[in-house]
Amino acid sequence: MSNERTAGHTNRLLTVLVDHIAIEDGQIEPPEVGAVAAFPLRFQEMPSSEPDVVTVRGDLEPDRRPVTQLRDGPMWSGLLRGDGWTATWDGRRPRTGRVEVTGQFLGVMGIDANGWVRGRVTSVQVVTIFWKRVDTKWRWEPIDGRREYRTVERSPHFFTDERMFTDNPPPVSRRDIGVLITMDLDDVAELPLRPPLVAGDLSAGGTSVWVLDRQLPTVTRFGDDGIPTVHHLPGPVTVDRRVWGTPTGCWVSGADGTYRVGLDDEIGERVSTTGGRCGAVVGDRFLVCSTNGPWRIHTADAEVVDIDRPTGSPEGAVADGDSFVVLCSRRIGDSYSYWLIRIAVNGTIETGPALALPDKPHPSGPTLLPGPLTIARDDTFTEVTAGLALAESRRVPRKFLRAGVVGDYFWTVGHPPDRTSRSWWPLQGPTAFDRSRGQFWLLTILERSSLAPVHTAAVLAPQPEVAEGSAETIWLTAAGEVQMIRSLGGTMVWPEPAPQPED
């Protein structure tokens, strides 16, 4: 976008309510006056009587997906293209072409929008609504028409909700729903060129580390010499996929099917139109657990084993010796039930008992980890017996957002502690943070036997992907970058970047 101005030119301004969840989760950096912000954008049609609504014109491309059926009627969706922005659109009646719509721009999580906006922030206001208690501590209803705005220079990272985070909430309680910001779409420099690799998922196999591009149908292999080699997939752009490394190549799977890439293949092969993001490898065999389609085991020599699909949804899969183990869930009302199943390489299934695990939503679902089988959740690591039941549990002093296994270690990622925390764990004590790179999260490497931290690193994403490559190097992807940790024992160390492949 050019910064040149003509006489009488008025900069394009956009008013957006940035959702508190997107800021707290790290999807959107806390907006700050004078800083350039870029994030997923949504436009929700609303009556003109609602607060903070605007009327805009744009070109609407309707979705071809089925209409969403809500309790109060159908909701249509599409992509709205405006002057300097795109927004995922929701409305109560079907529209297409050039339209004029009234509603609200929302800065949201990436899973909730395909639109995008980028501009310089010119104002920030914390938006507060009010709720009144109905009859018990946990039953509330909003107070219509009561809303407050507090002007700040920078959005908070975490927001107030007096209903939930006080022992005795007042009968009328405040809840911050996000920040209302104004963005100047012209007062920004032109975007740099896209790098050859914007990293997404990664996996190690043999002496190679395989890294998927977030959007392009490519997978980059880093050999034991660390030199990147790009392999292409015969699939569409912007499909969400995952990768699983093996000694002789890798498997890639997602909504558009399943692919096999050998070490020397310039272009991989699509071996099935059925795919999924849940799977595991045993040797060169690949189990893929589709959410809505069949489950299959693929082999490198093109054999396929179909599996009698169990009930429930697959939450995660790992290798356990010469078999696969899958964590499954089923929603029952407002809660979830969980159990494990073991799948032999010939497709036979052993189902374990129901697992006494807490409900999924707070703050994250359970994660199945391999070698030996363990379930990680909140602040707890629980071992799994040979009969697929829960055994001994061990805790760490702070809750984590995500956990995994790398080499002989566990790893966790969470918010770094600060002076408001009850514990500085996994740090030794009060620590000064380098925030020059913006918001970060703390990746912690733990001794598996003792759960003692052996390394902490700052990462620029709340959900990094982590794997161990050759020479005991730990590889990770965060915020689209491939990074490396070459030796353990550091405290608050930034990982070093890996080389980019040639464009």
KANORZI-V403958 format. One record per backbone hydrogen bond with DSSP energy under -0.5 kcal/mol. CO is the residue of the C=O (numbers start at 1). NH is the residue of the N-H. E is the energy in kcal/mol with one decimal. If there is no record, write none. Layout:
BEGIN
<<CO & NH & E> <CO & NH & E>>
END
This chain:
BEGIN
<<6 & 9 & -2.3> <12 & 185 & -2.9> <12 & 186 & -0.5> <14 & 16 & -0.5> <14 & 183 & -2.8> <15 & 105 & -0.5> <16 & 18 & -0.8> <16 & 181 & -3.0> <17 & 19 & -0.6> <17 & 107 & -1.9> <18 & 179 & -1.8> <19 & 23 & -1.3> <20 & 24 & -2.9> <21 & 25 & -2.5> <22 & 26 & -0.5> <22 & 27 & -1.1> <22 & 28 & -2.1> <23 & 26 & -0.7> <31 & 155 & -3.2> <32 & 35 & -2.2> <35 & 121 & -2.9> <37 & 119 & -2.4> <39 & 117 & -1.7> <40 & 108 & -1.4> <41 & 88 & -2.1> <41 & 115 & -0.7> <42 & 106 & -3.2> <43 & 45 & -0.6> <43 & 90 & -1.9> <44 & 104 & -2.3> <47 & 50 & -1.8> <50 & 53 & -0.8> <54 & 103 & -2.6> <56 & 101 & -2.5> <58 & 60 & -0.6> <58 & 99 & -2.8> <59 & 61 & -0.5> <59 & 81 & -2.6> <60 & 62 & -0.6> <60 & 97 & -1.8> <61 & 79 & -2.5> <68 & 70 & -0.7> <68 & 75 & -2.6> <70 & 73 & -1.6> <73 & 70 & -1.9> <75 & 68 & -1.9> <76 & 91 & -2.3> <77 & 63 & -2.5> <78 & 80 & -0.5> <78 & 89 & -3.2> <79 & 61 & -2.7> <79 & 81 & -0.5> <80 & 82 & -0.6> <80 & 87 & -2.5> <81 & 59 & -2.5> <82 & 84 & -1.3> <85 & 82 & -2.6> <86 & 116 & -1.0> <87 & 80 & -3.3> <88 & 43 & -3.4> <89 & 78 & -1.6> <90 & 45 & -2.3> <91 & 76 & -2.8> <97 & 60 & -2.9> <99 & 58 & -2.0> <101 & 56 & -2.5> <102 & 46 & -1.9> <103 & 54 & -3.0> <104 & 44 & -2.4> <105 & 17 & -2.6> <106 & 42 & -2.4> <106 & 108 & -0.6> <107 & 19 & -2.7> <109 & 112 & -1.7> <110 & 113 & -1.0> <115 & 41 & -0.7> <116 & 86 & -2.0> <117 & 39 & -1.7> <119 & 37 & -3.1> <120 & 184 & -3.1> <121 & 34 & -3.3> <123 & 182 & -1.5> <124 & 152 & -2.2> <125 & 180 & -3.1> <126 & 128 & -0.5> <126 & 150 & -2.0> <127 & 177 & -2.1> <127 & 178 & -0.7> <128 & 148 & -2.6> <129 & 175 & -2.3> <130 & 143 & -2.8> <131 & 173 & -2.6> <132 & 141 & -1.9> <136 & 139 & -1.0> <138 & 140 & -0.6> <139 & 134 & -2.9> <141 & 132 & -2.8> <142 & 144 & -0.8> <143 & 146 & -1.4> <145 & 147 & -0.7> <146 & 130 & -0.8> <148 & 128 & -2.7> <149 & 151 & -0.5> <150 & 126 & -2.9> <152 & 124 & -0.5> <153 & 33 & -3.0> <160 & 176 & -3.2> <161 & 164 & -1.2> <161 & 165 & -1.7> <166 & 169 & -0.5> <171 & 133 & -2.7> <171 & 173 & -0.5> <173 & 131 & -2.5> <174 & 162 & -2.6> <175 & 129 & -2.7> <175 & 177 & -0.5> <177 & 20 & -1.7> <178 & 127 & -2.6> <179 & 18 & -3.2> <179 & 181 & -0.6> <180 & 125 & -1.6> <181 & 16 & -2.6> <182 & 122 & -3.0> <182 & 123 & -1.0> <183 & 14 & -2.1> <183 & 185 & -0.7> <184 & 120 & -2.6> <186 & 188 & -2.0> <197 & 199 & -0.7> <198 & 214 & -3.2> <201 & 200 & -0.5> <201 & 212 & -2.9> <203 & 210 & -3.4> <205 & 208 & -2.2> <208 & 205 & -2.6> <209 & 222 & -3.1> <210 & 203 & -2.1> <211 & 220 & -3.2> <212 & 200 & -2.8> <215 & 238 & -3.5> <215 & 239 & -0.5> <216 & 218 & -2.1> <217 & 233 & -3.0> <218 & 213 & -2.0> <219 & 231 & -2.5> <220 & 211 & -2.6> <220 & 222 & -0.5> <221 & 223 & -0.7> <221 & 229 & -2.0> <222 & 209 & -2.0> <223 & 226 & -2.2> <227 & 223 & -1.2> <229 & 221 & -3.3> <231 & 219 & -2.7> <232 & 268 & -3.2> <233 & 235 & -2.3> <240 & 255 & -1.0> <242 & 253 & -2.1> <244 & 251 & -2.6> <246 & 249 & -0.9> <248 & 263 & -1.4> <249 & 246 & -2.9> <250 & 261 & -2.5> <251 & 244 & -2.7> <252 & 259 & -3.5> <253 & 242 & -2.4> <254 & 257 & -1.6> <257 & 254 & -1.9> <258 & 271 & -2.1> <258 & 272 & -1.4> <259 & 252 & -2.2> <260 & 269 & -2.6> <261 & 250 & -2.5> <262 & 265 & -1.3> <264 & 266 & -0.5> <266 & 232 & -2.7> <269 & 260 & -2.7> <269 & 271 & -0.7> <272 & 258 & -2.4> <278 & 289 & -3.1> <280 & 287 & -2.8> <282 & 285 & -2.2> <285 & 282 & -1.9> <286 & 288 & -0.5> <286 & 298 & -3.1> <287 & 280 & -1.7> <288 & 290 & -0.7> <288 & 296 & -1.8> <289 & 278 & -0.6> <294 & 290 & -0.6> <295 & 307 & -2.1> <296 & 288 & -2.6> <296 & 298 & -0.5> <297 & 305 & -2.5> <298 & 286 & -2.8> <299 & 302 & -1.7> <303 & 299 & -1.8> <304 & 306 & -0.5> <305 & 297 & -2.2> <307 & 295 & -0.6> <307 & 309 & -0.9> <313 & 329 & -2.1> <316 & 327 & -3.1> <318 & 325 & -2.5> <320 & 323 & -1.1> <322 & 345 & -0.6> <323 & 320 & -3.2> <324 & 343 & -2.9> <325 & 318 & -2.3> <326 & 328 & -0.6> <326 & 341 & -2.1> <327 & 315 & -3.7> <327 & 316 & -1.1> <328 & 339 & -1.8> <329 & 313 & -3.2> <330 & 337 & -2.6> <332 & 335 & -1.8> <335 & 332 & -2.9> <337 & 330 & -1.9> <338 & 355 & -2.9> <339 & 328 & -3.0> <340 & 352 & -3.3> <341 & 326 & -2.6> <342 & 344 & -0.5> <342 & 350 & -2.5> <343 & 324 & -2.8> <344 & 347 & -2.2> <348 & 344 & -2.4> <350 & 342 & -3.1> <353 & 340 & -0.5> <355 & 338 & -0.6> <355 & 357 & -1.9> <359 & 362 & -0.6> <361 & 363 & -0.5> <367 & 376 & -2.8> <369 & 374 & -2.1> <373 & 384 & -2.0> <374 & 369 & -3.4> <374 & 376 & -0.5> <375 & 382 & -2.7> <376 & 367 & -2.5> <377 & 379 & -1.3> <377 & 380 & -2.9> <378 & 400 & -3.6> <379 & 396 & -2.4> <380 & 377 & -2.5> <381 & 394 & -2.4> <382 & 375 & -2.9> <383 & 391 & -2.8> <385 & 388 & -1.9> <389 & 385 & -3.0> <392 & 383 & -2.6> <394 & 381 & -3.1> <402 & 413 & -1.9> <404 & 411 & -2.3> <406 & 409 & -2.1> <408 & 448 & -0.6> <409 & 406 & -2.5> <410 & 446 & -2.8> <411 & 404 & -2.3> <412 & 444 & -2.9> <413 & 401 & -2.9> <413 & 402 & -1.3> <414 & 442 & -3.3> <418 & 421 & -2.0> <424 & 427 & -2.5> <433 & 435 & -1.0> <435 & 438 & -1.6> <441 & 443 & -0.6> <441 & 459 & -2.7> <442 & 414 & -1.6> <442 & 444 & -0.5> <443 & 457 & -2.6> <444 & 412 & -2.1> <445 & 454 & -3.1> <445 & 455 & -1.2> <446 & 410 & -1.8> <447 & 451 & -2.2> <452 & 447 & -3.0> <454 & 489 & -0.7> <455 & 445 & -2.8> <456 & 493 & -1.9> <457 & 443 & -3.2> <458 & 495 & -0.7> <459 & 441 & -3.3> <465 & 477 & -1.8> <467 & 469 & -0.5> <467 & 475 & -3.5> <469 & 472 & -0.6> <470 & 473 & -1.6> <473 & 469 & -3.2> <473 & 475 & -0.6> <474 & 485 & -2.9> <475 & 467 & -2.5> <476 & 483 & -3.3> <477 & 465 & -1.5> <478 & 481 & -2.0> <480 & 199 & -2.5> <481 & 478 & -1.9> <481 & 483 & -0.5> <482 & 498 & -2.9> <483 & 476 & -2.3> <484 & 486 & -0.5> <484 & 496 & -2.1> <485 & 474 & -2.7> <490 & 456 & -1.8> <493 & 458 & -1.0> <496 & 484 & -2.7>>
END
